[in-house]
């Protein structure tokens, strides 16, 4: 095959890589992108998008079951629901397919050449790609590494048979009667909750003393309560030990041995950067632990090589990768850009959802900053009441001296849609008075931001 030469080569077509390539193409840079599997990467194909589709299907199924129970105060009755999981998965795959085609079309529109196959570095400017029709050599002036991450596999619970990763959970052909989830992080709780709503008997095993340890306890309390309502058993301080008969052997918080019966064991103990199998050792880039070390322009230790997304460290979020990709494309075009984001909002699509942007009260205090906080519960919000979404709250964190916002957090049904408002307020350097002076539409759940600001200022209106 004829060698390809280009100005910019992007390895990996996930949300970081394809955004980088599209923006580079828009800027007139001769760009090639290489992807080993499908355009869109983990997020689009086996992560963010399909998991949210499954969560939505589970919510709809649970809503019908609620109406069938006769316990709804809305006066709605329905027959007992039935689930065709195969049809659900086809619907989910249809969404993924539409987005795949969308990414392909956007790359084409931007003039980006797509090469499908497994890439391997020959040197810092050259890679070899194993395609379906043979080996393709690509030489580039600048390279962007956007290879993403993959699920952590426990050596005593290797994937296969009854042991599945999040990828396997999103490809189930039937709901397991008994599901054990190892790890109470956001992936385990999102998928475990969805499958519990679809009829699985779910047990969650977590080695830490509480669920979602990356969030503060005030935010996770409503999720713990909801898990109980769904009948999900949560074993905290417990350690998975390996397969035992038709289940999982665990050591409980009390140090006792137990076996949890399971048809499927979903292991969600984290993700690790995808740094193996593509010749990274050839160019010997500096590391920060398992991640590639980068500076504020996403440059690695080798001139002309950038890295973005999960392969560069926490937070391992698709929107961080996309923002880095857009920035790197502009740097490659000669523009002066650097990473100066004040916050990267994090969303956990549990029931209810969690949004966190900026500093929590504990993080601010740990940094030696005196703060004012304000919390407004959705139990006092008219829109939340009419939607039967009263669990949760919005919380603001501001400096005590000048009232500049340091963080906004919230937990509640559908609160993910407030994440942009949270991030925008922080990026714009808003003060409590700015939020309090902004008219928030009524009746909406977004009024919780206004009311929390009032509370922090010492003159709450509706509580």
Residue pairs with C-beta under 8 A, 6 or more apart in sequence:
1 131
1 133
1 134
1 135
1 136
1 137
3 136
3 137
3 138
3 139
4 32
4 113
4 115
4 136
4 137
4 138
4 139
5 138
5 139
5 140
6 30
6 31
6 32
6 113
6 138
6 139
6 140
6 141
7 29
7 30
7 31
7 140
7 141
7 142
7 332
8 21
8 24
8 29
8 30
8 31
8 32
8 140
8 141
8 142
8 143
8 144
8 329
8 332
9 31
9 32
9 33
9 34
9 127
9 138
9 140
9 142
9 143
9 144
10 17
10 18
10 20
10 21
10 24
10 31
10 32
10 33
10 34
10 143
10 144
10 146
11 17
11 33
11 34
11 119
11 127
11 143
11 144
11 145
11 146
11 147
11 278
12 33
12 34
12 35
12 41
12 145
12 146
12 147
12 148
12 309
13 21
13 33
13 34
13 35
13 39
13 40
13 41
13 103
13 107
13 114
13 146
14 40
14 41
14 42
14 43
14 44
14 146
14 148
14 309
14 318
14 321
15 40
15 41
15 43
15 44
15 309
15 318
15 319
15 321
15 322
15 325
16 41
16 146
16 148
16 308
16 309
16 310
16 318
16 321
16 322
16 324
16 325
17 33
17 35
17 41
17 144
17 146
17 308
17 309
17 321
17 325
18 33
18 39
18 40
18 41
18 103
18 106
18 107
18 325
19 321
19 322
19 325
19 326
19 329
20 144
20 146
20 308
20 324
20 325
20 326
20 328
20 329
21 31
21 33
21 107
21 110
21 112
21 325
21 329
22 106
22 107
22 110
22 112
22 329
23 110
23 325
23 326
23 329
23 330
24 31
24 110
24 112
24 329
24 332
24 333
25 31
25 107
25 110
25 111
25 112
26 110
26 329
27 329
27 330
27 332
27 333
28 333
29 329
29 332
29 333
31 110
31 111
31 112
31 113
32 112
32 113
32 114
32 115
32 138
32 140
33 107
33 112
33 113
33 114
33 115
34 115
34 116
34 117
34 119
34 127
34 129
34 138
35 41
35 114
35 115
35 116
36 116
36 117
36 118
36 119
37 45
38 44
38 45
38 100
39 100
39 103
39 104
39 107
39 114
40 49
40 96
40 99
40 100
40 103
41 47
41 148
42 148
42 149
42 150
43 49
43 318
44 96
44 99
44 100
44 103
45 96
45 100
46 166
46 167
46 170
47 166
47 318
48 318
49 95
49 96
49 99
50 92
50 93
50 95
50 96
50 170
51 166
51 170
51 187
51 190
51 191
51 194
51 349
52 349
53 91
53 92
53 95
54 88
54 92
54 170
54 191
54 194
55 190
55 193
55 194
55 349
57 88
57 91
57 92
57 194
57 198
58 193
58 194
58 195
58 197
58 198
59 197
59 351
61 81
61 83
61 197
61 198
62 197
64 78
64 81
65 80
65 81
66 72
67 74
67 76
67 77
67 78
68 77
68 78
68 79
68 80
68 81
70 77
74 388
83 175
83 198
83 199
85 172
85 173
85 174
85 175
85 198
86 173
89 171
89 172
89 173
92 170
104 114
107 114
108 114
115 129
115 131
115 136
115 138
116 131
116 132
117 129
117 130
117 131
117 132
117 136
118 129
118 130
118 277
118 278
119 127
119 128
119 129
119 278
120 127
120 128
120 129
120 130
120 277
120 278
120 279
121 127
121 278
121 279
121 280
121 282
121 283
122 128
122 137
122 279
122 282
123 282
123 283
124 143
124 283
124 302
124 304
124 305
125 139
125 140
125 141
125 143
125 304
126 137
126 138
126 139
126 140
127 137
127 138
127 140
127 143
127 279
128 135
128 136
128 137
128 138
129 135
129 136
129 137
129 138
141 304
142 304
142 305
142 306
142 332
143 304
143 305
143 306
144 305
144 306
144 307
144 308
144 325
144 328
144 332
145 292
145 300
145 305
145 306
145 307
145 308
145 311
146 307
146 308
146 309
146 311
146 321
146 325
147 273
147 274
147 275
147 278
147 309
147 311
148 273
148 274
148 309
148 310
148 311
148 321
149 271
149 272
149 273
149 274
149 310
149 311
149 316
150 271
150 272
150 274
151 159
151 165
151 166
151 167
151 267
151 268
151 270
151 271
151 272
152 267
152 269
152 270
152 271
152 272
153 159
153 165
153 267
154 182
154 240
154 267
154 269
156 240
156 241
156 242
157 163
157 182
157 240
157 242
157 243
157 248
157 265
157 267
159 165
159 168
159 267
162 243
162 262
162 263
162 264
162 265
163 243
163 264
163 265
163 267
164 264
164 265
164 266
164 267
165 266
165 267
165 268
166 187
166 191
166 266
166 268
168 264
168 266
169 191
169 195
169 264
169 266
170 191
172 264
175 195
175 198
175 199
175 200
176 195
176 200
176 262
176 263
176 264
177 200
177 201
177 263
178 200
178 201
178 203
178 247
178 261
178 262
178 263
178 264
179 192
179 195
179 196
179 200
179 201
179 202
179 203
179 262
179 263
179 264
179 265
179 266
180 202
180 203
180 204
180 205
180 247
180 248
180 260
180 262
180 264
180 265
180 266
181 188
181 189
181 191
181 192
181 202
181 203
181 204
181 205
181 265
181 266
181 268
182 188
182 205
182 240
182 248
182 265
182 266
182 267
182 268
182 269
183 204
183 205
183 206
183 267
183 268
183 269
183 270
184 204
184 205
184 206
184 208
184 211
184 212
184 213
184 234
184 236
185 212
185 213
185 214
185 268
185 269
185 270
186 212
186 214
186 348
186 349
186 350
187 268
188 204
188 266
188 268
189 204
189 211
189 212
189 223
189 227
189 348
189 350
190 348
190 349
190 350
191 266
191 268
192 202
192 204
192 232
192 266
193 202
193 226
193 227
193 230
193 232
193 350
193 351
195 202
196 202
196 227
196 230
196 231
196 232
197 230
197 351
201 231
202 230
202 231
202 232
202 233
203 232
203 233
203 234
203 235
203 260
203 262
204 211
204 227
204 232
204 233
204 234
204 235
205 235
205 238
205 239
205 240
205 248
205 250
205 260
206 234
206 235
206 236
206 237
206 238
207 237
207 238
207 239
208 236
208 237
209 236
209 237
210 217
210 220
210 224
210 236
211 220
211 223
211 224
211 227
211 234
211 236
212 219
212 220
212 223
212 348
212 350
212 354
215 348
215 354
215 356
216 360
216 361
216 362
216 409
218 395
219 354
219 356
219 409
219 411
220 354
220 411
222 352
222 391
222 392
222 411
222 412
223 348
223 350
223 351
223 352
223 354
223 411
224 234
225 391
226 350
226 351
226 352
226 391
227 234
230 351
235 250
235 252
235 253
236 253
237 252
237 253
238 250
238 251
238 252
238 253
239 250
239 251
240 248
240 249
240 250
240 267
241 248
241 249
241 250
241 251
241 257
242 248
242 249
243 249
243 265
244 259
245 259
246 261
246 262
247 259
247 260
247 261
247 262
247 265
248 259
248 260
248 262
248 265
249 257
249 258
249 259
250 257
250 258
250 259
250 260
251 257
251 258
252 258
271 310
271 316
272 290
273 290
273 291
273 292
273 310
273 311
273 312
273 313
274 310
274 311
275 290
275 292
275 311
283 302
283 305
285 292
285 293
285 300
285 301
285 302
285 305
285 307
286 292
286 293
286 300
286 301
287 293
288 313
289 313
291 311
291 312
291 313
292 300
292 307
292 311
292 312
293 300
293 301
293 312
294 300
294 306
294 307
294 308
294 312
296 338
296 339
296 340
297 306
297 327
297 328
297 331
297 337
297 338
297 339
298 306
298 307
298 308
298 312
298 324
298 327
298 328
298 331
298 339
299 305
299 306
300 306
300 307
306 328
306 331
306 332
308 321
308 324
308 325
308 328
309 316
309 320
309 321
309 324
309 325
310 316
310 321
312 324
315 344
315 346
317 344
317 346
319 344
319 345
320 344
323 341
323 344
324 339
327 337
327 338
327 339
330 337
331 337
341 427
342 358
342 426
342 427
343 357
343 358
343 407
343 422
343 423
343 426
343 427
344 357
344 423
345 355
345 356
345 357
345 419
345 420
345 422
345 423
346 354
346 355
346 356
346 357
347 353
347 354
347 355
347 416
347 419
348 354
348 355
349 416
351 413
352 389
352 391
352 392
352 411
352 412
352 413
352 415
353 411
353 412
353 413
353 414
353 415
353 416
354 409
354 410
354 411
354 415
355 408
355 409
355 410
355 411
355 415
355 416
355 418
355 419
355 422
356 407
356 409
357 407
357 408
357 409
357 419
357 422
357 423
357 426
358 397
358 405
358 406
358 407
358 408
358 422
358 426
359 367
359 369
359 397
359 406
359 407
360 397
360 407
360 409
361 371
361 373
361 395
361 397
361 407
363 407
364 371
364 397
364 406
364 407
365 371
369 399
369 400
369 406
370 399
370 400
370 401
371 397
371 398
371 399
371 400
371 406
372 397
372 398
372 399
372 400
372 403
372 432
372 456
372 457
373 395
373 396
373 397
373 398
373 456
374 395
374 396
374 432
374 451
374 452
374 453
374 454
374 455
374 456
374 457
374 460
375 393
375 394
375 395
375 452
375 455
376 393
376 394
376 395
376 448
376 451
376 452
376 454
376 455
376 460
376 462
376 463
377 390
377 392
377 393
377 463
378 384
378 389
378 390
378 391
378 392
378 393
378 394
378 412
378 445
378 448
379 385
379 390
380 451
380 462
380 463
381 390
381 443
381 445
381 447
381 448
381 451
381 462
382 442
382 443
383 442
383 443
383 444
383 445
383 447
384 390
384 412
384 413
384 445
386 443
387 413
387 414
389 412
389 413
389 414
389 445
391 411
391 412
391 413
392 410
392 411
392 412
392 413
392 415
393 410
393 411
393 412
393 448
393 452
394 408
394 409
394 410
394 412
394 415
394 418
394 448
394 449
394 451
394 452
395 408
395 409
395 410
395 452
396 405
396 407
396 408
396 432
396 435
396 449
396 452
396 453
396 455
396 456
397 405
397 406
397 407
397 408
397 409
398 404
398 405
398 406
398 431
398 432
398 456
399 406
402 431
403 431
403 432
403 433
403 456
403 457
404 429
404 430
404 431
405 425
405 426
405 429
405 430
405 431
405 432
405 435
406 426
407 426
408 422
408 425
408 426
408 449
408 452
409 422
410 418
410 422
410 448
412 445
412 448
414 445
415 445
418 445
418 446
418 448
418 449
421 446
421 449
422 449
425 434
425 435
425 449
432 453
432 456
432 457
433 457
435 449
435 450
435 453
436 450
436 453
436 454
436 457
438 450
440 446
440 447
440 449
440 450
441 447
451 460
451 461
451 462
451 463
454 460
454 461
455 463
